[in-house]
Amino acid sequence: MRLLIEQLSFRYNSQNISLFEDLSIFADSGKLIVLTGKSGSGKSTLLRLIAGLLAPSTGSIMIEGKSVSDLSSSERIKSVGFVSQKPSEQILCQKVGQELAFAMESACVQPKDMHRTVEVLLQESELGVSLNHSTAALSGGEIQRLMTSACRAASAQLLLLDEPFAHLDRKSSLKLLNVLSSFCQSGGTAIVVEHRLDFLLHSAHVLWFLKQGQIDILEPHLIQPKTVVFQKLLEAGLSLNRGHVSEHLDVQPKLDLKEYTKICWQGKNINYRYPKTLNTQLSLENMLIYKGEVLFVLGKNGAGKSTLLKLLSGEIKWGGKSPDSAILVPQDPDLNLFCESVRAELSFPHKESSIDELIHAFDLVDLVEKVPQSLSKGQRLRVAIAASVSNRPELLMLDEPTAGQEGRQVWKTLFALREYFSGSLLVVTHEVDLAMALASRIIILDKGKCVAQGRPKDIYPTLKRLGLSTPWVDSCIEQYGYVFDPLEHFYA
């Protein structure tokens, strides 16, 4: 499979500036390509252009010598598999098995060949559910894995994955990476959009660094500490291997311990099971949130983390009392955005004069008059978080707040929260390095139950046992007894 892009230019109708101008690049068969760059640089747009979901303003995109725009629907499905940042919107069927079979039907696969292939792909995805399992009961990470398998069910030779690791735990991320590596070894080509490069560089063949409408082609093995390339990517705000960052910057760690004793909210007998499913999704005897604390919730995909946030926000009724003053920023920030401009989002329901500092703190100055839905996912997420802070809730809940954001923007957001939000912060994430460095307390969920809670160093043995720890966390605990993030020092 050969992809050829020649003199590509593209501009959205609502924008005056082109995202790409005379961009030319190619990809050969058997390559795992990581496409990276700042939020809003055009990564997702480029994937949509290659997938044929958008039409170039000028130039051409060819797959095996044929223009993407000339491919029929069945040819496109067989040639290109695309998983967006919102894979839940791509689900068309109620059952997991039906979703995988539908992809093959669309690619004109014979019915006699479907059943065995569906079973193999389901086993490979390691979702741990039956073919009759409801797609509505899947977590965000499980949906990502399902839709990636659906692309492969159609035998597409070019996979376009927009942040496929954003909602996956480390173990699932490594398994998906192995699947992609095997896919490329068999002759397929995968282009993966990702900001976190730390665990991808060992497997990637090529790094495409998108900046100002052009792509720099970098060789992953050359991205090492003390090099110009490493410094260039670090300054661009990308998340590199924290061990290498520490070596590059010669950072000295620090430990900041603070006690929290006043209760913000307490809940008992927190139980929930999704309709038409057999297993209980969440079962907690007791949960405490202290005023002003930074509480992280960790766990494997499907452990019940997002369900917990939905219960606490009141989105799901559970028979108990949710916190009185709480705001949830979900995995899909669009659910919290409904105004005609970024400024209006932050102003509602306050006066404009009170939000100028937030606009600067959350790095929204250049976006303030734009329509939120026209922004990249990372930018929309920052708008949603800033708008929530402007409402001054006692409890702010963030579901995967690092998705779609490079390292610099993650830390800018964290610095802004430290300065402008004094309430309790509850964060669900798969960024274990970040959680272990920032949390005042951590709760670990497994199969809907709390299996550990306490300070980061206290829950480390459970983290290790469940396969959720990372090399950086292991190294820090062994050397210092606690975890720090060298990126914090660089972006401070």
C-alpha positions in Angstrom: 0.0 0.0 0.0 1.5 3.3 -1.1 0.1 6.7 -0.1 1.2 9.7 -2.1 0.2 13.3 -1.2 1.2 16.0 -3.8 0.9 19.8 -3.5 -1.9 19.5 -1.0 -3.6 22.7 0.1 -6.7 23.0 2.4 -8.6 25.8 4.0 -11.9 25.6 5.9 -14.6 27.9 4.6 -14.8 29.7 8.0 -11.0 30.4 8.0 -8.9 32.9 6.1 -5.6 31.0 6.5 -4.8 27.6 4.9 -3.9 24.8 7.2 -1.7 23.2 4.4 0.0 24.9 1.5 1.6 22.7 -1.2 2.2 19.8 1.2 3.8 16.8 -0.5 4.8 13.6 1.3 4.5 9.8 0.8 4.2 6.7 2.9 5.3 3.2 1.8 3.8 -0.2 2.8 4.8 -1.7 6.1 5.3 1.6 7.9 4.1 2.7 11.4 4.0 6.5 11.1 3.4 8.8 14.1 1.9 12.1 13.2 2.5 14.7 15.9 2.4 18.5 16.4 0.8 21.2 18.5 -3.0 21.3 19.2 -4.7 22.9 16.2 -1.8 22.3 13.8 -4.1 20.3 11.5 -3.3 16.6 12.4 -6.9 15.5 12.5 -7.8 17.4 9.4 -5.0 15.7 7.5 -6.3 12.3 8.5 -9.8 13.2 7.3 -8.4 14.4 4.0 -6.5 11.1 3.5 -9.7 9.2 4.5 -11.7 11.1 1.9 -14.0 12.7 4.4 -12.8 16.2 3.3 -11.8 17.4 -0.1 -8.5 19.2 -0.8 -8.7 22.8 -1.9 -5.9 21.9 -4.4 -3.5 19.0 -4.9 -4.1 15.3 -4.8 -4.1 12.3 -2.4 -3.4 8.9 -4.1 -3.7 5.4 -2.7 -2.1 2.7 -4.8 -2.1 5.2 -7.7 -5.8 6.0 -7.5 -7.2 9.3 -6.2 -9.1 8.9 -2.9 -11.9 11.1 -4.3 -12.4 8.5 -7.1 -12.7 5.5 -4.8 -16.2 3.9 -4.5 -17.6 3.4 -1.0 -16.7 -0.3 -1.0 -13.2 0.4 -2.4 -12.6 3.1 0.3 -13.7 0.8 3.1 -11.3 -1.9 1.8 -8.5 0.6 1.4 -8.8 3.0 4.3 -9.8 2.4 7.9 -10.4 5.6 10.0 -11.0 5.9 13.8 -11.7 9.4 14.9 -11.2 11.2 18.2 -14.9 10.4 18.9 -15.1 6.7 18.1 -18.4 6.4 19.9 -20.0 8.4 17.1 -18.9 5.8 14.6 -20.7 2.9 16.3 -23.8 1.9 14.3 -24.9 -1.4 16.0 -26.2 -2.3 19.4 -24.0 -5.4 19.8 -20.2 -5.8 19.7 -20.4 -8.8 17.2 -22.8 -6.9 15.0 -20.4 -3.9 14.8 -17.6 -6.1 13.6 -19.8 -8.0 11.2 -21.2 -4.7 9.8 -17.7 -3.6 8.8 -17.2 -6.8 6.8 -20.6 -6.5 5.2 -19.7 -3.0 4.0 -16.5 -4.4 2.5 -18.5 -7.1 0.7 -17.0 -10.0 2.7 -18.9 -13.3 2.2 -21.2 -14.3 5.1 -19.5 -17.7 5.4 -16.2 -16.0 6.2 -17.6 -13.6 8.8 -18.2 -15.6 11.9 -14.7 -16.9 12.4 -13.1 -13.5 11.6 -15.4 -11.8 14.1 -14.4 -14.2 16.8 -10.6 -13.8 16.0 -10.8 -10.0 16.1 -12.8 -10.0 19.3 -10.2 -12.2 21.0 -7.4 -10.0 19.6 -9.0 -6.9 21.0 -9.1 -8.4 24.4 -12.3 -6.6 25.4 -13.2 -9.5 27.6 -16.9 -9.4 26.5 -19.2 -11.6 24.4 -20.3 -10.9 20.9 -23.7 -10.1 22.3 -22.4 -7.5 24.7 -24.0 -4.1 24.4 -21.9 -1.4 22.7 -23.6 1.2 24.9 -22.0 -0.4 28.0 -18.4 -0.1 26.7 -16.0 2.4 28.2 -14.3 5.1 26.0 -11.1 3.0 25.8 -13.0 -0.2 25.0 -14.9 1.6 22.1 -11.5 2.7 20.7 -10.3 -0.9 20.6 -13.6 -2.1 19.1 -13.5 0.4 16.3 -9.9 -0.3 15.5 -10.8 -4.0 15.2 -13.7 -3.0 13.0 -11.3 -1.3 10.6 -9.2 -4.4 10.4 -12.4 -6.5 9.9 -12.8 -4.7 6.6 -9.2 -5.7 5.6 -8.2 -2.0 5.2 -4.5 -1.8 4.3 -4.2 1.8 5.5 -5.2 2.6 9.1 -5.7 6.2 10.2 -6.0 6.4 14.0 -6.7 9.8 15.7 -5.2 9.5 19.2 -6.1 5.8 19.6 -4.2 5.6 22.9 -5.9 8.6 24.6 -8.3 6.6 26.7 -6.3 3.3 27.0 -4.5 2.1 30.1 -0.8 1.3 29.7 -1.3 -2.5 29.3 -4.0 -2.0 26.6 -1.9 0.7 24.9 1.0 -1.7 24.6 -1.3 -4.5 23.3 -2.7 -2.1 20.6 0.8 -1.1 19.7 1.7 -4.7 19.2 -1.3 -5.2 17.0 -0.3 -2.2 14.9 3.3 -3.4 14.6 2.1 -6.8 13.4 -0.3 -5.2 11.0 2.6 -3.2 9.5 4.9 -6.2 9.4 2.3 -7.9 7.2 2.4 -5.1 4.7 -0.2 -2.6 6.1 0.5 1.0 6.8 -0.7 2.9 9.9 -0.7 6.6 10.5 -1.3 7.4 14.2 -1.9 10.9 15.6 -0.4 11.2 19.1 1.1 13.8 21.4 2.6 11.4 23.8 5.7 10.0 22.1 7.4 8.3 25.1 6.2 4.7 24.4 5.7 5.0 20.6 9.2 5.9 19.4 10.6 2.4 19.9 8.0 1.0 17.5 7.5 3.8 15.0 9.4 3.7 11.7 8.9 7.4 11.0 7.8 10.6 12.9 5.9 13.2 10.9 6.2 16.5 12.8 3.4 18.9 11.5 4.2 22.5 11.9 2.8 25.6 10.1 1.3 23.5 7.3 4.4 21.4 6.5 5.8 18.1 7.7 9.3 17.5 9.0 10.3 13.8 8.7 12.2 12.6 11.7 13.8 9.3 12.4 12.7 8.1 15.9 16.1 6.5 16.8 17.7 10.0 16.5 15.4 11.5 19.2 17.8 11.2 22.1 18.7 13.5 25.1 21.2 16.2 24.6 20.4 16.4 20.9 19.0 19.3 18.8 16.1 17.2 17.7 15.2 16.4 21.2 15.3 20.0 22.3 13.2 21.0 19.3 10.4 18.6 20.1 10.6 19.5 23.8 10.2 23.2 23.0 7.3 22.3 20.7 5.5 21.1 23.8 5.5 17.3 22.9 5.4 14.7 25.7 8.7 12.7 25.5 10.1 10.0 27.6 10.3 11.5 31.1 13.5 9.7 32.0 15.1 11.2 28.9 13.7 14.6 29.7 15.1 14.4 33.2 18.5 13.5 31.8 18.3 16.2 29.1 17.4 18.9 31.7 19.3 17.6 34.7 16.2 18.2 36.9 16.3 17.9 40.7 13.0 16.4 42.1 11.1 17.9 45.0 8.3 16.6 47.2 5.3 18.7 48.4 3.2 17.0 51.0 0.0 18.6 52.2 -2.8 17.3 54.4 -6.5 17.7 53.6 -9.0 17.0 56.4 -12.2 18.9 55.7 -14.8 16.9 53.8 -16.2 18.2 50.5 -18.5 15.2 49.9 -19.1 11.7 51.2 -21.1 8.9 49.6 -22.0 5.4 50.7 -23.3 2.4 48.9 -22.5 3.7 45.4 -23.8 1.0 43.1 -24.7 1.0 39.5 -25.4 -1.5 36.6 -26.1 -0.4 33.1 -29.5 -1.5 31.7 -29.6 -4.8 29.8 -26.2 -5.9 31.2 -25.5 -8.6 33.8 -22.4 -7.3 35.6 -22.5 -4.5 38.1 -20.4 -1.6 36.7 -19.7 0.1 40.0 -19.9 -1.0 43.7 -18.3 1.3 46.3 -19.1 1.0 50.0 -17.8 4.5 50.9 -16.1 7.4 49.2 -14.7 10.6 50.5 -13.6 13.8 48.7 -11.7 16.4 50.8 -11.9 20.1 50.3 -9.1 21.4 48.1 -7.5 18.1 47.4 -6.3 16.8 44.0 -7.8 13.3 43.8 -7.0 11.0 40.9 -8.9 7.9 39.9 -6.9 5.2 38.1 -7.8 1.8 36.7 -7.9 -0.4 33.6 -10.4 0.2 30.8 -13.9 -0.7 31.9 -13.0 -0.4 35.6 -15.9 2.0 36.2 -14.0 5.3 36.3 -16.1 7.4 33.9 -19.3 5.8 35.4 -18.2 7.1 38.8 -17.9 10.6 37.4 -21.4 10.4 35.7 -22.9 9.3 39.0 -21.2 12.2 41.0 -22.3 14.7 38.3 -25.9 13.5 38.4 -25.9 12.4 34.8 -26.7 8.9 36.0 -29.2 8.5 38.8 -28.1 6.0 41.5 -30.3 6.5 44.5 -27.8 8.5 46.5 -27.0 12.2 46.8 -24.5 13.7 44.4 -22.3 16.7 45.4 -24.3 20.0 45.4 -21.8 22.1 43.6 -20.0 20.0 41.0 -19.2 20.3 37.3 -18.0 17.4 35.0 -15.9 18.0 31.9 -16.4 14.7 30.1 -14.2 12.9 27.5 -16.2 14.8 24.8 -15.9 18.5 25.7 -18.5 19.4 23.1 -21.2 18.3 25.6 -20.2 21.3 27.7 -20.0 23.9 24.8 -23.0 25.7 23.5 -22.2 29.4 22.9 -21.3 31.2 19.7 -17.7 32.1 20.8 -15.0 31.1 23.3 -15.5 34.5 25.1 -19.2 33.8 25.4 -18.5 30.3 26.9 -16.3 31.8 29.6 -18.6 34.8 30.2 -21.7 32.8 30.7 -23.2 33.6 33.2 -20.6 36.1 34.4 -19.5 39.6 33.2 -16.8 39.7 30.6 -14.4 41.7 32.8 -14.1 38.7 35.2 -12.7 36.3 32.6 -9.8 38.1 31.0 -7.3 36.5 33.4 -8.7 33.0 32.6 -8.3 33.7 28.8 -4.6 34.3 29.3 -4.0 31.6 31.9 -5.6 28.8 29.7 -3.8 30.1 26.6 -7.0 31.1 24.8 -6.1 34.6 23.6 -5.9 33.7 19.9 -9.1 31.7 20.1 -11.3 34.0 22.1 -13.6 35.1 19.2 -13.7 31.8 17.4 -16.7 29.3 17.5 -15.7 26.5 19.9 -16.8 23.8 17.6 -14.3 25.0 15.0 -11.4 24.3 17.3 -9.3 21.2 17.7 -10.2 18.7 20.5 -7.4 19.8 22.7 -8.4 23.5 22.3 -12.1 22.7 23.0 -11.1 20.8 26.1 -9.2 23.8 27.4 -12.2 26.0 26.7 -14.5 23.6 28.6 -12.2 23.5 31.6 -11.8 27.3 31.7 -15.5 27.8 31.4 -16.1 25.3 34.3 -13.5 27.2 36.5 -15.3 30.5 35.8 -18.4 29.0 37.4 -16.4 28.3 40.6 -17.8 24.9 41.6 -16.8 23.3 44.9 -15.9 20.1 42.9 -14.5 20.0 39.4 -14.3 16.6 37.7 -12.2 16.0 34.6 -12.5 12.8 32.5 -9.2 12.3 30.6 -8.2 16.0 30.5 -4.9 15.3 28.7 -6.5 13.9 25.5 -5.7 16.0 22.5 -3.2 18.2 24.3 0.6 18.2 24.0 2.8 18.3 27.1 3.1 22.1 27.2 -0.6 22.6 27.1 -1.2 20.0 29.7 1.0 21.8 32.1 -0.3 25.3 31.2 -3.8 23.9 32.1 -2.5 22.5 35.4 -0.7 25.8 36.3 -3.9 27.7 35.5 -6.0 25.3 37.7 -3.5 25.7 40.6 -3.8 29.5 40.4 -7.5 30.0 39.6 -9.3 27.0 41.1 -9.4 26.5 44.9 -12.0 23.8 45.1 -11.6 20.0 45.0 -10.3 18.4 41.8 -11.2 14.9 40.8 -9.4 13.6 37.7 -9.8 10.3 35.8 -6.9 9.6 33.6 -4.6 6.8 32.2 -1.6 9.2 32.5 -0.1 7.3 35.4 3.1 9.3 35.4 1.2 12.6 35.8 -1.2 11.2 38.4 1.6 9.9 40.6 3.4 13.2 40.4 0.4 15.5 41.1 -2.1 13.6 43.2 -2.6 14.3 46.9 -4.5 11.0 46.9 -5.3 8.2 44.5 -8.1 5.8 44.2 -7.6 2.6 42.1 -10.7 0.9 40.7 -10.7 -2.6 39.4 -13.9 -4.3 38.1 -16.0 -1.6 39.7 -14.5 -1.9 43.2 -12.0 0.2 45.1 -8.9 -2.0 45.5 -6.6 0.7 46.9 -6.6 4.3 48.0 -4.1 6.7 49.6 -1.0 8.7 48.8 0.8 7.9 45.6 3.6 5.9 47.2 1.0 3.9 49.3 -1.0 2.7 46.3 2.1 1.9 44.2 2.2 -1.9 45.1 -1.4 -2.2 43.8 -0.6 -0.2 40.7 2.3 -2.5 40.0 0.3 -5.6 40.6 -2.4 -4.6 38.2 0.1 -3.8 35.4 -0.7 -0.1 35.5 2.7 1.2 36.5 5.2 2.7 34.1 9.0 2.6 33.8 9.2 6.2 34.9 7.1 5.5 38.0 9.1 2.4 38.8 12.4 4.3 38.5 11.2 7.2 40.7 9.8 5.0 43.5 13.0 3.0 43.5 15.3 6.0 43.5 13.4 8.7 45.5 10.4 7.0 47.1 8.0 9.3 45.3 7.3 10.5 41.7 7.9 13.9 40.0 7.4 15.1 36.5 10.4 16.8 34.9 8.1 18.4 32.3 6.7 20.6 35.1 10.1 22.2 35.6 10.6 22.8 31.9 7.2 24.4 31.3 7.0 26.4 34.6 
